[in-house]
Amino acid sequence: MGIAAGTAVHAAELFGKCQPILGRIPIDYKDNFLKKLENANQMAKTSTDKAKNVFFEKIPDFKQIPMPDSRNFVKFDDSVKEDL
């Protein structure tokens, strides 16, 4: 949970850094961006609270979080696909 919290906090920070360009984008995109910003901030707060108070895990800095191994993802097997 600590890694998830560190990633969520970093994502919220990235959204926050994008706010200066809000005046240059159309209002529809701005509204969507503001909703995503609110979601990112809420997710960061929730994951941080759970990491500290439920799981008692340290929240690492994003630079210390290793990137997932790209070979660890499941590949789609389309051999079972039926002919259309």
N, C-alpha and C positions, 0 to 999 in steps of 0.2 A: 504494500500500500504506500510505502514511502516513495518508491520510484514513481508510482502513478501520481502522487501528490506533487513531486518535483516536476514531472512533465506537465501537469495541469497548470501549475504556477507559471512555468515558462511560457506556455501557450497564452495565458491571460496577459502576461507581460508583452508578448508580441502583438496581441490585439491592441493593447493600450498604446504601443508605439506607433500604430497606424492611424490613430485618431487625428493627427494634424491634416491628413488628406481628405477628411470627411467633407469639407466645403467644396471640394472639386468633383465629387461624384454625384450622380443623379439621386434624387430623394428615395427612390425605391431601393437602391443598393444601400443607401445610408441607413434606412430603417432595418434592413436585413442585417447589416453589419452591427448595428447597435444591439439587436437581439442576440447575435452570436457573441458579442462582447459580454453581455449580461450572463449568458450561459457559461462562457469560459470563466468569468469571475466566480459564479456560483459553484461551478465544478471544482475550481481551485480551493475555494473556502471549504466545501464539503469534504474533499479528499484530504486536505490538511488537517481538519478537525478529526476525521476518522483515523488518520495515521498517528496523530498525537494521542488521542484519547481512547481509542478502541484497540488499535494494534500496537501502540507504544513503539512505533518505528521512527527512526531518524529520517528526515526529509533531505535527501542529497541535493546538491546544486546540480542543475541540468547538465553542466559540463562533465560531471562525474558519472552520469547515467550512460551505460554502454548502448550503442545502437543494436537493435535486434538483428540476429543473424538472418540474412535474406534466404538462406537455404532451409530455414526452420519453418517456412510457411507451407501450408498444404497446397499442392498443385491440383487443379481440376482435371479429373480423368473423364474425358468425353468418350471413352470406349463403350460406355453403356448407353450412349445417346441413340435414340431410335431414329430410323429414317423418316423424314417428313413426307 
